[in-house]
Structure formats: C-alpha cells, structure tokens
Amino acid sequence: MKTYTIYHSSEVLPNSWDALTGHDVFLQKPYLCALEQATPENIQLYYVGIFLDDVLVGIAIIQHVKLYLEDMFRKSEVSCLKEGFQKLLAKVLKGNVLVAGNLTHTGQHGMYFDKNTISYKSYTQLILEALNALKRRIKEKHNKTVRLIIFKDFFNDDVLYNEALVFQEQQLHQVSVQPNMILNVPSEWNDISDYTSALTKKYRDRYKRARKKLGKIRRIELDVEAVEKHKTTIHKLYLNVSNNAKFNSFRLPESHFLSLKQHLQGHFKVFGYFLDDELVGFYTLILNGKKLETYFLGYDSEHQYHNQLYLNMLYDMLEFGIENQFSQIIYARTAMEIKSSVGAKALPMQMYMKHTNPSLNALLKPVFKLMNPKQEWEERHPFKVV
C-alpha cells in the first residue's frame, strides 16, 4: 500500500530519511534543522514522507510561504506605472503559497523518490494529496486560504522529474524561470593556474586586473565563533545586496548563517573580506557531494566597484572548487552575464504552478511572464577554443 505522512519538524522524521536522501545535503536532517531554526519569518516548513507499506520510498520538502507586497518588491521609489504593475502582480501572487521545493536556494532540492520502487506519477499524486491535506489544515487552523501551489526548479533535460503531462493533468502551468549558472570543472585542473591557462588573453588579463584591485583587502575563512562575532555585519551586507534585487520572496533572519555553520560545520563555508579589521564583504558555500553550491553573499557598496569584490568572489569560489576537486560550481541564478564571463554556462529551468482560483489560474502564466521577462544578456566565452 502506498501512503503519505506529513511531518511538522525535522526532529520527528523517520530514521531512514537521511539514508534515502544521502545524495543531497539540502534534503538531509542537519540542513533542514538549521533552516528550521533560522528560516525567514514568512516561511514555515513541512515534510512529506511517501511509504510503500512501511518503507520510506520518497520525500518532499514543503514550504508554506506568506507572500506580501513589501517582501516581493523591496525598492520603495517606483513610478506610478510600476506601482500599478506591482499591485496587479500582488493580486495574483500574494497570499499563502505552498512550494514543493526550497525557495531559499536555486535548484531542485525539494523532491526525491526511489524510481525502482514507485513510479513518478504515483509519487507525484501522493505529494499532491499531501498538499491538499495541508491546504485544509492551514484553512482550519489559521483561517488562511492557500492561493498558489508551486513545484520549483526542474532542468529542461531532467526526464525523471520534468514530466509535463503529469502536472498538466492537475492544471499546473509550466513556466520558464531564470537559468542556473553552472561551471563544469575539467578533471585535469588542479589549481587556479590551470584555469587561467585555459582563458583567452582578454579574460586572463581581466582576472589579473581584478586580483590587483583587491588591494589590501584580505579574505579569511570564518569559523563558528567568528560568524557569531560578525553576524550583525554579515546580515547588513547580505541585506545590502538582497534589497537591491527586483523581486524577493523572503528575507533571511540575522541568525541564518550562524545556524547553518553550527549544524553543517565543515559542509558550510563562510569567507569574509576584511579591509584592516572591517568586514566589507562575505560569501558562503555549501559542499554538496561533488557539487560546490554557492550560497548567499553580501558586500559594502563602497568597495564593490573600486575593489571588484563581486568578481573576486566568483574567482575565489572557483579556486576553492578546483583545489578541492569539485566537479561542478553551481553559481545559481541572477547576474548571468558576469557569471558567464567567469566560465559558467546557463542551464534553463522550469517551474510548475497553479492558482487555486480558476479565473486567476488562467491569468497566472501570462502574469508570471511579465514578472519574469526573458532577460537580454550577452553570453561570454572566456575559454580558448580547443
């Protein structure tokens, strides 16, 4: 018999959970516990276990997200036209949302099943049943109506998860989202000099200029104690970048990075950039098997342009990945052109979404296209043609 169970805390997940999800740190209990303890205020976590008789054969991370206008659009100074557009978007998108996946990170880090024991259609059907049960619970307990259901971040060529017909049967729209920027690391690269040797002269000179522009700024890895000491500044630097984004669905709390460092230890890296004793920038990494996942970063705007902090961060992430023999650097979405200039390639991604109001569901796909227009950017080609 195939059944599902909904869990409200990572502490009560079955013992077999981590054994099933060992391929992805974002599905493991230490990460889920860290996220639970320092999740954005507008996100509540649930977990779904799919069972064949008494054996766990599939899981899903469900996030109950409360979307509000002030969270979605951070910049206060907008034109009347933009303000009207934002209100239209808010009417369709705001409210209570259930996400199968993880809004705080790019990629498909919310669903997994054992394809040898259960079909994707059966697995998805049970996840949808669990989502409907959560909708009812949220209505009964909080008197809130879930407006939107989202299955997030599938690669176009992910045959196992990206089965459009399964979602179409449930009236979910397939929508394109910004690509994930990924750099595949050749196995013969052992250090950063192998990378720079592979660059054309133009991009090798660019690399050298960026490194020189750092000047007296030093990069230092932060341990748990240092992250705790600098957590207020780290959060301020994170907000400096986050608040300049055109669209956001959450705001990380100040304790977020400390919580991840405490729970993930060596699997979570925090690097700070110091000018004398002042922290002027930072970036974070999550070590996920052979994949190096870039996470949130922040910087002081005063030093960003003059010292090319962001570009140097991208190079430093790459250097860490090469020296520690990762096969991929997952640069995630946003800032596609500059990531492309470092060598990352854009991999298209899809989401599936459904509004619970049939009339608004019909408007959902065109409205989402307006919110997430095709971005015009020039792909860079920094490597020599072999």
FENVENRA-V242874 format. One record per residue. PHI is phi in whole degrees, -180 to 180 (999 if undefined). Layout:
PHI
PHI
This chain:
999
-98
-139
-130
-133
-101
-114
-105
-152
-68
-68
-107
-66
-62
-61
-82
-59
-68
-65
-74
-107
-62
-80
-141
-61
-72
-104
-90
-59
-58
-67
-63
-65
-62
-66
-58
-79
-144
-85
-54
-59
-95
-125
-122
-97
-133
-134
-119
-108
-105
-120
-108
57
-106
-101
-72
-122
-162
-143
-151
-96
-114
-115
-89
-112
-103
-93
-127
-57
-70
-80
-73
-120
-81
-74
-82
-90
-133
-73
-61
-64
-66
-63
-65
-65
-64
-66
-64
-61
-61
-62
-85
-101
-73
113
-92
-127
-110
-115
-88
144
-124
-67
-83
-150
-73
117
-88
-122
-143
-137
-159
-149
-86
-66
-83
-120
-149
-78
-63
-64
-66
-60
-64
-60
-69
-64
-64
-62
-65
-63
-65
-65
-65
-56
-65
-63
-64
-68
-70
-84
-117
56
-116
-99
-72
-92
-141
-121
-132
-110
-108
63
-118
-67
-58
-97
-83
-62
-64
-106
-96
-96
-59
-62
-60
-80
-62
-61
-101
60
-91
-86
-90
-130
-81
-124
-58
-71
-94
-93
-130
-113
-83
-91
-59
-64
-82
-78
-115
-153
-66
-67
-66
-67
-66
-67
-83
-81
-69
-58
-58
-83
-70
-65
-63
-60
-64
-63
-62
-64
-66
-69
-62
60
-87
-70
-112
-101
-133
-74
-102
-86
-58
-64
-70
-64
-65
-62
-104
-61
-68
-67
-57
-65
-62
-68
-61
-64
-60
-84
-61
-70
-92
-73
-70
-142
-140
-111
-164
-135
-67
-77
-61
-82
-60
-70
-65
-61
-65
-65
-65
-89
-94
50
-69
-81
-124
-112
-124
-118
-109
-109
-117
-108
58
-108
-96
-79
-113
-173
-159
-143
-130
-133
-120
-87
-124
65
-89
-105
-100
-95
-73
-119
-76
-143
-162
-158
-81
-59
-61
-104
-62
-75
-62
-103
48
-59
-63
-62
-65
-62
-61
-67
-67
-60
-64
-61
-62
-64
-66
-66
-104
59
-82
-87
-142
-108
-92
-83
67
-96
80
50
-63
-66
-70
-68
-62
-67
-83
130
-76
-109
-86
-108
-60
-135
-126
-128
-122
-146
-147
-90
-75
-91
-56
-66
-71
-63
-66
-88
-61
-65
-65
-65
-65
-64
-65
-73
-124
-66
-63
-84
-87
-147
-96
-70
-97
-130
-80
-94
-63
-81
-86
